[in-house]
Amino acid sequence: MTVTPVTARQAAERLGREPCTIRKWAQRYRVRVLGRAGRETVYDYDDLATIEWCIWAGHDIPLTVDARDELRAARRAAAA
């Protein structure tokens, strides 16, 4: 499993959302936190991108990091 560290601002730019939305997702869905960069929290981009995909596709959002990891793995296997 690879981890891509991003701040809320960086994730917002990549996902086309507002940083406050990313922070709300992080709190609501308990996104994987990787640490801090100065005053900013650093999140796992793949975890946030999975939440974005679920919203876009109209799917329920898995409530745990492990369940989102499993969803990504299943999607990768289906694409192969």
C-alpha positions in Angstrom: 0.0 0.0 0.0 1.4 3.4 -1.0 0.6 6.5 1.0 0.5 9.9 -0.6 0.6 12.7 2.0 -1.4 15.9 1.4 -2.7 18.8 3.4 -6.3 19.8 3.2 -5.4 22.6 0.8 -3.4 20.3 -1.5 -6.2 17.6 -1.5 -8.8 20.3 -2.2 -6.9 21.5 -5.3 -6.5 17.9 -6.6 -10.1 16.9 -5.9 -11.8 20.2 -6.9 -13.2 20.8 -3.5 -12.8 23.5 -0.8 -10.3 22.9 2.0 -13.0 23.2 4.6 -14.8 20.3 2.8 -11.7 18.1 3.1 -11.4 18.9 6.8 -15.1 18.0 7.3 -14.6 14.7 5.5 -11.5 14.1 7.6 -13.4 14.5 10.8 -16.7 12.8 9.7 -15.1 9.7 8.1 -11.9 9.6 10.3 -9.5 9.9 7.4 -6.1 8.5 7.9 -3.9 11.2 9.4 -0.2 10.9 8.6 1.1 13.7 10.9 1.6 17.4 10.8 3.5 19.8 8.5 3.8 22.9 10.7 0.3 23.9 11.6 -1.4 21.8 9.0 -2.6 18.2 9.3 -1.3 15.8 6.7 -3.8 13.3 5.4 -3.6 10.2 3.2 -4.7 11.4 -0.3 -5.8 7.9 -1.4 -8.2 7.8 1.5 -9.7 11.2 0.6 -9.9 10.3 -3.1 -11.8 7.1 -2.2 -14.4 9.2 -0.3 -14.6 11.6 -3.3 -15.2 8.7 -5.7 -17.9 7.2 -3.5 -19.7 10.6 -3.4 -19.3 11.1 -7.2 -20.5 7.5 -7.9 -23.4 7.7 -5.5 -22.1 4.9 -3.3 -22.2 4.6 0.5 -18.9 5.8 2.0 -17.1 3.1 4.0 -16.9 4.4 7.6 -13.4 3.0 8.4 -10.0 3.4 6.9 -9.7 -0.4 6.6 -13.0 -0.6 4.7 -11.9 2.1 2.3 -8.6 0.3 1.8 -10.5 -2.9 1.0 -12.7 -1.0 -1.5 -9.6 0.4 -3.3 -8.1 -3.1 -3.5 -11.3 -4.5 -4.9 -11.6 -1.8 -7.5 -7.9 -2.3 -8.5 -8.5 -6.1 -8.8 -11.6 -5.5 -10.9 -9.7 -3.2 -13.3 -6.9 -5.7 -13.8 
